[in-house]
Amino acid sequence: MVAPYSRFEAPSVIGEGYVWRPGAPAPTRLAPLSPDDGVSVTDLRGGHIVGTSNGIGVEWNLGGEIVRKFDGRAEAVNRDGFVLGTATDGTPVVWAPDGAVERLTEPTGYSSWSARAFGDRTVGGQASVGSTTVPVTWQRAC
């Protein structure tokens, strides 16, 4: 089992991300974008680790090295390396391993919406109008 975790220490309050690998004598530290940046892990699947460093979406490999950076926040990943996140303009997107970006379409008639969960081809989230919130799903095109 591989398990990511984050640690925060005062007074700097800079998060450090690590990944534990079976049989390893110690965890591997996830590289931040720069030495002064923190790391926050949001998901791990199929050897892909995603999260943020200095507010920028990042994917790491199991060796702790940065594989990709994203124009927004990375929130979830599927086993094939497709990453669900939020672009800098607030739009939920899927970043494909080949660099393609798919913007998820806004559900008709709702005032706010978000996407948070990710399967092989299905993205799950929620949409709201007034005080009513309902679950929604999208089928990934890319």
N, C-alpha and C positions, 0 to 999 in steps of 0.2 A: 504494500500500500504506500502510495506517495501522498504526503499531506503538506499543504502550504500553511504557514501561519505568519502573522505579523506581530511585531513587538514595538512598544512605544516606551521611551524612557525620558524622564524629566532630567534636567531642565530644558533640553533641546527640543523635546517632543517631535523628533524626527523618527518616523516609522522605519523599521527594518523588516524586510520580507525574507523568509527562509523556506526551503523545501526539504522535507525529510525523505530520504530514500531507504528502501529496505537494505539492511546490512551495513549501512553507512555509519561510521563512527561518530559523525557529527552532521548537523544540517548544512546545506549549501545556501549561502546568502545570495539573494536576488540582486543583481546589479541595479543601482539607481541610475537615472539619466545623467546626473552629475554627482560628485561626492557629497554635496550639501543637500541633495534631495532625499525625501523620504520615499518609501514604497508601501503600497497598500494592495494586498491580493484580494480579488473579488471572485475568482473561479479557477478551477483546474479540471481538465478532462483530456484524456488521450495523450498525455505528455505535453499539453499546452497549458501554460499558466498565464492568466491575464489579470490586470489591475491597473493601478496608476502610479506614476512617479512624478512629483511636482505638478499634479493635476492633469497630466497627459496620459492617455491610454497607452499601455505597453503590453506586449506579449514576451514572455521569457520561455526558454527551454528548461529542461530538468537540470541542466548544468548551471542555471542561474544567469545565463547570458541573455541580453536583449536580442530578440529576433525581429520584432517590428514595433514601430510607433504608429499611433493613430491620431487623426485630427478630431479629437474628442475623448470621451471616457470609455474605456473598455469594461464591460460589466459581466459578460458571460461568454463561454466558448463551447463549441461542440467538439466531438472527438476527431472531426476532420479538419479542425483549425479555422472554421468560420467563427468570427467574433461579433457578438452583439454588443452594441454600445450606443452612446448618444453623441452625435456630432456637435461641434462647437456652436452651431445655430440651434441646438435643442432637439433636432430631429432624430428619432431612433433609426439606426442604420445597422446593416450587416456588412462587415468587411470580409471579403473572400481571401483565401490564401494567395491567389494570383494578383491581388491588388484591386480587384473590382469592388465597387461600393454600391450596395443596394439600399435606397432610402425606403423605409416602410411607409405605406400610405396611411394618412389620417382616417380613422373610422368616421363615416358620415354622421353628422348630427351631434358630435360630442365636443365639449369645450376644452377638455384636456385629456391626455392619454400618455401612456408610457409602456415600454416593453422591458421585461426583466428576465424572463426564463427562455431557455433555448434548447431545443432537441436537435435531431438530425436535420430536419427540414422545417420544423414548426417553431414559431416564435410566440411566446405567450406574454400577455400584459393585461392592462386594464384601461378603461376609458370612462370618463365621467361627464355628466351633464347635471348641473345643479348639485343636489345632494345624493344623486344616484350614481353608483359605480358598478360597472359590469366587467366580467372577464372578456377578453378578446384574443383572437389568435390570427396569425398571418402565416401563409405558406411561403417560404423563401424561394425566390426565383433563381438566384445565382447559385 
